[in-house]
Amino acid sequence: MYHALHSFCRRGIVMVCVMVFACVFGLEAAAQTPIVLKLGTVNPSDCPRNTAAYEFAKVLGEKSKGSIKVEVYINGQLARGEAATFEGVQMGTIDVAPVGSAPLGGMFEPLYLPLDLPFVWFSREQIWRVMDGPIGQELLKRMETRGVKGFGFGGGWGFRHMQSNKRPINTPEDMKGQTIRVQESPIYIGMMKQLGANPVPMPWGEVYLAMKQGTVDGMESPTFSIVSGKYTEVTKYVSLTKHTYPPISWFMNPKKYQALPADLRQAVDEAFKAACAMDRKAEVEKEGADLLVIKKAGVQVNEVKDLQAFQDRMGPVYDLVTAKVGKEYMDRFMSAVKAAAK
């Protein structure tokens, strides 16, 4: 009887020890399992946006001491297009993403519309002063009502420039009569009309053939798109009109962010700051490299000396945007733009 009881007790003690060990080991394993964040971009491999995305992943891994792992999905792997990517962040199927001002203003928050006004920006420094100032902070705060948390503004798609197979653009008069492919946006359509051109809204996938066959005389895009889309093969002139610059906002799903402990939220904040800085740096470097590629391909590239002459024609386009965002906000935005240009 004694031996049976002794054996039973020993077995019980062993079982308790095994359970305690398993529990402790399980807790340690859980503690070592990193939190995974999915970051999605719509950009192909060598885009500055992806460089910034990988910087975010690297810095957050370091700052969180491995507690957070960022999986980067580029080139639309998580969602097709910026609008769908933004919706993914709202729903939580995407944790982190950079999104341009054009789809944000057109589909989600009208206060982003002025960022895409033609000939409103004359330098990156001017843009970044506005985006890092009260206007930019107001926009990011506003996006909380749209179900996302904004952290800052990176670079952009780069300044957009005119491409033509008819003639280089030096003055507004050079645009007259040219048939120009534009995005399906009232701002871009209005801009071309004010310059005397004939705007033709067309999906991006059809543009290369249209340029090649002469269906359109020209188009407008940043240098990155000219190179990545191989438009050097079907373009004679690139004129650096710098007519628009759509800034990029970096967002995160707010529930995912708030679920993190305070130290990890701070790590996320620092990683976003690093990503935005890298976004700006990489975009400037990429534009310089792309311009060299464009020139080496035999495309004639020219600077445009008087951009004010183009802006002076944009009154009706500015009025269109003012009607959507209200005069009070538009006045504050334009005041910030002018102050940042000094």
C-alpha positions in Angstrom: 0.0 0.0 0.0 2.8 2.4 1.0 4.8 1.6 -2.2 1.7 2.1 -4.4 0.9 5.5 -2.7 4.6 6.5 -3.0 4.6 5.6 -6.7 1.4 7.5 -7.3 2.8 10.6 -5.6 6.0 10.5 -7.6 4.0 10.2 -10.9 1.9 13.2 -9.8 4.9 15.3 -9.0 6.5 14.4 -12.4 3.3 15.4 -14.2 3.1 18.7 -12.3 6.7 19.4 -13.2 6.1 18.6 -16.9 3.0 20.9 -16.9 4.9 23.7 -15.2 7.8 23.3 -17.7 5.5 23.3 -20.7 3.7 26.3 -19.4 6.9 28.3 -18.8 8.4 27.1 -22.1 5.3 28.1 -23.9 5.2 31.5 -22.4 8.9 32.0 -23.3 8.2 30.9 -26.8 5.3 33.2 -27.1 7.4 36.1 -25.8 10.0 35.3 -28.4 7.5 35.1 -31.3 7.6 38.5 -33.0 4.5 40.6 -33.8 4.2 40.6 -37.6 3.2 43.7 -39.5 2.3 43.6 -43.2 3.5 46.6 -45.2 2.2 47.0 -48.7 3.2 49.2 -51.6 2.0 49.5 -55.2 5.4 50.2 -56.6 7.9 48.1 -58.6 11.2 47.0 -57.1 13.5 50.0 -57.6 11.0 52.7 -56.5 12.1 55.0 -53.7 8.9 54.0 -51.9 10.1 50.5 -51.6 13.5 51.7 -50.4 11.7 53.5 -47.6 9.6 50.5 -46.8 12.6 48.3 -46.3 14.1 51.1 -44.1 11.0 51.0 -42.0 11.3 47.2 -41.6 15.0 47.4 -40.7 14.7 50.3 -38.2 11.6 48.8 -36.5 13.2 45.5 -36.1 16.2 47.1 -34.5 14.2 49.5 -32.3 11.9 46.8 -31.1 14.8 44.4 -30.4 13.2 41.9 -32.7 9.7 42.1 -31.0 8.2 43.3 -34.3 8.9 41.8 -37.7 7.7 43.8 -40.8 6.9 41.8 -44.0 7.2 44.0 -47.0 5.0 43.3 -50.0 5.8 45.5 -53.1 4.2 46.0 -56.5 0.6 45.6 -55.5 0.9 42.1 -53.9 -1.6 43.0 -51.2 -3.9 45.3 -53.1 -4.2 46.6 -56.6 -3.8 50.3 -56.7 -3.4 53.0 -54.0 -7.1 53.3 -53.3 -7.4 49.6 -52.6 -4.2 49.7 -50.5 -5.6 52.6 -48.4 -8.9 50.6 -47.9 -6.7 47.6 -46.8 -5.2 49.8 -44.0 -8.7 50.9 -43.0 -9.9 47.3 -42.8 -6.7 46.0 -41.2 -5.8 43.5 -44.0 -2.8 45.8 -44.5 -1.0 47.2 -41.4 1.2 49.8 -43.0 1.2 51.6 -46.3 2.3 54.7 -48.2 -0.4 56.4 -50.3 -0.3 59.3 -52.7 -2.4 62.5 -52.4 -4.3 62.1 -55.6 -6.4 59.0 -54.6 -6.8 60.4 -51.1 -8.2 63.7 -52.3 -10.3 62.2 -55.0 -11.9 59.4 -53.0 -11.4 59.7 -49.2 -10.6 63.2 -48.0 -11.1 66.3 -50.2 -8.7 68.4 -48.1 -5.9 66.5 -49.8 -7.0 67.9 -53.2 -4.9 71.2 -53.0 -1.7 69.2 -52.8 -2.2 68.2 -56.4 -2.9 71.7 -57.7 -0.9 72.5 -60.9 2.1 74.7 -60.6 1.6 75.3 -56.8 4.9 73.8 -55.8 8.3 75.2 -57.0 10.7 73.1 -54.9 10.8 70.0 -52.7 12.0 72.2 -49.8 8.8 74.2 -50.1 6.7 71.1 -50.2 8.3 69.5 -47.2 8.0 72.8 -45.1 4.3 72.7 -45.7 3.9 69.0 -45.1 5.9 69.1 -41.9 4.0 72.2 -40.7 0.5 72.9 -39.4 -1.2 72.0 -42.7 0.4 68.6 -42.9 -0.3 67.8 -39.3 -4.0 68.9 -39.8 -4.3 66.5 -42.7 -2.8 63.6 -40.8 -5.1 64.3 -37.8 -8.1 64.5 -40.2 -7.3 61.0 -41.5 -8.1 59.5 -38.1 -11.7 60.2 -38.9 -11.2 58.0 -42.0 -10.0 55.1 -40.0 -6.3 55.3 -40.3 -3.4 56.7 -38.3 -1.1 59.0 -40.2 2.6 59.4 -39.2 4.1 61.7 -41.8 4.9 62.6 -45.3 7.7 61.0 -47.2 8.8 62.0 -50.7 6.3 61.7 -53.6 6.1 60.3 -57.0 8.5 63.1 -58.0 7.7 66.2 -59.9 5.6 65.5 -63.0 6.8 66.8 -66.3 5.6 67.1 -69.9 6.5 64.6 -72.6 5.9 65.4 -76.2 6.6 64.1 -79.7 5.7 67.4 -81.3 7.9 70.0 -79.7 9.6 70.9 -76.4 7.6 73.0 -73.9 9.1 76.3 -72.8 6.0 78.6 -72.6 2.3 77.9 -72.1 1.9 78.7 -75.8 3.9 75.6 -76.7 1.1 73.4 -75.3 -1.5 74.8 -77.6 -3.2 72.3 -79.9 -1.3 69.3 -78.5 -3.3 66.2 -77.7 -2.1 65.1 -74.2 -2.9 61.9 -72.3 -3.9 62.7 -68.7 -5.1 60.9 -65.6 -8.8 60.6 -65.2 -8.8 63.6 -62.9 -10.7 66.9 -63.2 -7.6 68.7 -62.0 -5.4 67.3 -64.8 -8.1 67.7 -67.4 -8.6 71.3 -66.3 -4.9 72.1 -66.3 -4.5 71.0 -69.9 -7.5 72.9 -71.1 -6.2 76.1 -69.5 -2.9 75.6 -71.4 -4.7 75.2 -74.7 -4.0 71.5 -75.0 -6.6 68.8 -75.8 -6.7 66.4 -72.7 -7.4 62.7 -73.4 -8.1 60.7 -70.2 -6.7 57.2 -70.7 -5.8 54.2 -68.5 -2.1 53.8 -67.9 -1.9 50.5 -69.6 -2.9 52.0 -73.0 -0.5 54.9 -72.9 2.7 53.4 -74.3 1.0 52.2 -77.5 -0.8 55.6 -77.9 2.5 57.4 -77.7 4.1 54.9 -80.1 1.3 55.1 -82.7 0.8 58.9 -82.3 -2.7 58.6 -81.0 -1.6 61.3 -78.6 1.1 63.9 -79.0 2.3 63.7 -75.5 1.7 62.8 -71.9 2.8 63.9 -68.4 4.6 61.8 -65.7 7.5 61.8 -63.3 10.9 60.7 -64.5 10.6 57.4 -62.6 7.6 56.4 -64.7 9.4 57.5 -67.9 12.2 55.1 -67.2 10.4 52.2 -65.6 7.7 52.3 -68.4 10.4 52.5 -71.1 8.8 55.7 -72.4 12.3 56.8 -73.6 11.5 54.5 -76.6 8.5 56.5 -77.7 9.3 60.1 -76.5 11.2 62.8 -78.3 11.1 65.7 -75.7 10.8 65.9 -71.9 10.3 69.4 -70.6 10.8 69.9 -66.9 7.6 71.7 -66.2 7.3 70.4 -62.6 3.6 71.0 -62.9 2.5 68.8 -60.0 4.1 66.9 -57.1 1.7 64.5 -55.2 3.2 64.0 -51.7 3.1 60.6 -50.1 1.5 60.0 -46.7 2.5 57.0 -44.5 -0.4 55.3 -42.6 -0.9 52.5 -40.2 -4.0 50.7 -39.0 -4.9 52.4 -35.7 -6.2 49.3 -33.9 -2.9 47.5 -34.6 -0.9 50.5 -33.4 -3.0 51.0 -30.2 -2.7 47.3 -29.4 1.1 47.7 -29.0 2.7 48.5 -25.6 4.0 52.0 -25.2 7.7 51.1 -25.9 6.8 49.4 -29.1 4.6 52.3 -30.2 7.6 54.5 -29.7 9.6 52.2 -31.8 7.0 52.4 -34.6 7.0 56.2 -34.4 10.8 56.3 -34.8 10.7 53.8 -37.7 8.1 56.0 -39.5 10.4 59.0 -39.0 13.3 57.1 -40.6 11.2 55.8 -43.4 9.9 59.3 -44.4 13.5 60.6 -44.3 14.7 57.8 -46.5 11.7 58.2 -48.9 12.7 61.8 -49.5 16.4 61.1 -49.9 15.8 58.1 -52.2 13.4 60.0 -54.4 15.8 62.9 -55.0 18.6 60.4 -55.9 16.4 58.4 -58.1 15.2 61.4 -60.1 18.8 62.5 -60.8 19.7 59.0 -61.9 16.6 58.7 -64.1 17.3 62.0 -65.8 20.7 60.7 -66.9 19.1 57.6 -68.3 16.5 59.7 -70.2 19.2 61.9 -71.7 21.5 58.9 -72.6 18.5 57.4 -74.4 18.6 60.3 -76.8 15.5 62.2 -75.4 15.9 65.9 -75.5 15.4 67.4 -72.0 14.9 71.1 -71.3 14.5 73.2 -68.2 11.5 75.6 -68.1 12.6 79.0 -66.9 9.3 80.7 -66.2 6.8 78.4 -64.3 4.9 81.4 -63.0 3.5 82.0 -66.5 2.0 78.6 -66.4 0.5 79.1 -62.9 -1.1 82.4 -63.9 -3.4 80.4 -66.2 -4.6 78.0 -63.5 -7.3 80.2 -61.9 -10.3 78.1 -63.0 -8.6 74.9 -61.7 -7.9 76.5 -58.4 -11.5 77.7 -58.2 -12.7 74.1 -58.9 -10.7 72.9 -55.9 -11.7 75.8 -53.7 -15.4 74.9 -54.3 -14.7 71.4 -52.9 -12.6 72.3 -49.8 -13.9 75.7 -48.9 -12.4 79.2 -49.1 -11.2 79.2 -45.5 -9.0 76.1 -45.9 -7.8 77.1 -49.4 -6.7 80.5 -48.1 -4.8 78.9 -45.3 -3.2 76.3 -47.6 -2.1 79.0 -50.1 -0.7 81.2 -47.3 1.4 78.3 -46.1 2.6 77.6 -49.6 3.6 81.2 -50.2 5.4 81.4 -46.8 7.3 78.2 -47.5 8.5 79.4 -50.8 10.5 82.3 -49.2 
